[in-house]
């Protein structure tokens, strides 16, 4: 409830409320600690180029679909990518190789989804440089690393930085906890590109901005992924329930609305660990969920459950910009 209240304060109010003014000392402390952490971080450079995909705001903005798109684009151009991530929400901080049959509580929900969808090696660890080194040791053919959600992890040297925003933009523009920003907007002056996931405006930054859209595919059944259906076949059925435990659940709910599906929406916190009781509301209906939620809900649903995959679409100019920087690293 506190998280949802803060989200409303950050993204729906364009000025500071009295409650947020009381949090200003914490925002100053957070800024000071962030700056100190950046100065003290000893950056490790790995033997292959590193592309970091991150954001300035807390919560999801579309990093996972972008990382999948990058992996596909790099493979299509002859590169052999691997992916490293912290594995937020998992138990433990050590380095773990992610398999397609790994448990989400051991590796994290997003890394498990990346491993299943990308077809490339994935490794998680609190220290991303150690995770990258372990991945390269296990897969010496990998010649470029994608770091999912590593913009503020300065201990890993990087060659390309991509920052993702969704339609919420930067909210009220303040640092945590007064606003949603992990770093100030001035940070945009140092990144290589800004990715706008349904972003309604442009930031005044020197980095180029690329539009990203998430295109929904056909639904597949949670207990039988080979069984698929279109949104048309779900219209009129009911009751329909929509579940989303992602950084911005409204984005998923609006996608379902755009497909003509009227649902009872059930938002959960990002990276929520589901139980059977959490899903009891859909026992007598049809449940629709994101792929990120699906990796944690296998075996928990008693009723009919369908999963909606999405694919990122971006201009080829983005991958060309990245390849130019990677070639520069190779030449150096």
Rosetta blueprint (number, residue, H / E / L):
1 X L
2 X H
3 X H
4 X H
5 X H
6 X H
7 X H
8 X H
9 X H
10 X H
11 X H
12 X H
13 X L
14 X L
15 X L
16 X L
17 X L
18 X H
19 X H
20 X H
21 X H
22 X L
23 X L
24 X H
25 X H
26 X H
27 X H
28 X H
29 X H
30 X H
31 X H
32 X H
33 X H
34 X H
35 X H
36 X H
37 X H
38 X H
39 X H
40 X H
41 X L
42 X L
43 X L
44 X E
45 X L
46 X L
47 X L
48 X L
49 X E
50 X E
51 X E
52 X E
53 X E
54 X E
55 X L
56 X L
57 X E
58 X L
59 X L
60 X L
61 X L
62 X L
63 X H
64 X H
65 X H
66 X H
67 X H
68 X H
69 X H
70 X H
71 X H
72 X H
73 X H
74 X H
75 X H
76 X H
77 X L
78 X L
79 X L
80 X L
81 X E
82 X E
83 X E
84 X E
85 X E
86 X L
87 X L
88 X L
89 X L
90 X L
91 X L
92 X L
93 X L
94 X L
95 X L
96 X E
97 X E
98 X E
99 X L
100 X L
101 X L
102 X L
103 X L
104 X H
105 X H
106 X H
107 X H
108 X L
109 X H
110 X H
111 X H
112 X H
113 X H
114 X H
115 X H
116 X H
117 X H
118 X H
119 X L
120 X L
121 X L
122 X E
123 X E
124 X E
125 X L
126 X L
127 X L
128 X H
129 X H
130 X H
131 X H
132 X H
133 X H
134 X H
135 X H
136 X H
137 X H
138 X H
139 X L
140 X L
141 X L
142 X L
143 X L
144 X E
145 X E
146 X E
147 X E
148 X E
149 X L
150 X L
151 X L
152 X L
153 X L
154 X L
155 X L
156 X E
157 X L
158 X L
159 X L
160 X E
161 X E
162 X E
163 X E
164 X E
165 X E
166 X E
167 X L
168 X L
169 X L
170 X L
171 X L
172 X L
173 X L
174 X L
175 X E
176 X L
177 X L
178 X L
179 X L
180 X L
181 X E
182 X L
183 X L
184 X L
185 X H
186 X H
187 X H
188 X H
189 X H
190 X H
191 X L
192 X L
193 X E
194 X E
195 X E
196 X E
197 X E
198 X L
199 X L
200 X L
201 X L
202 X L
203 X L
204 X L
205 X L
206 X L
207 X L
208 X E
209 X E
210 X E
211 X E
212 X E
213 X E
214 X E
215 X E
216 X E
217 X E
218 X E
219 X E
220 X E
221 X E
222 X L
223 X L
224 X E
225 X E
226 X E
227 X E
228 X E
229 X E
230 X L
231 X H
232 X H
233 X H
234 X H
235 X L
236 X L
237 X L
238 X L
239 X L
240 X E
241 X E
242 X E
243 X E
244 X E
245 X L
246 X L
247 X L
248 X L
249 X H
250 X H
251 X H
252 X H
253 X H
254 X H
255 X H
256 X H
257 X H
258 X H
259 X L
260 X L
261 X L
262 X L
263 X L
264 X E
265 X E
266 X E
267 X E
268 X L
269 X L
270 X L
271 X L
272 X L
273 X L
274 X L
275 X L
276 X L
277 X H
278 X H
279 X H
280 X H
281 X H
282 X H
283 X L
284 X L
285 X L
286 X E
287 X E
288 X E
289 X E
290 X E
291 X H
292 X H
293 X H
294 X H
295 X H
296 X H
297 X H
298 X L
299 X L
300 X L
301 X L
302 X L
303 X L
304 X E
305 X E
306 X E
307 X E
308 X E
309 X E
310 X E
311 X E
312 X E
313 X E
314 X L
315 X L
316 X H
317 X H
318 X H
319 X H
320 X H
321 X H
322 X H
323 X H
324 X H
325 X H
326 X H
327 X H
328 X H
329 X H
330 X H
331 X H
332 X L
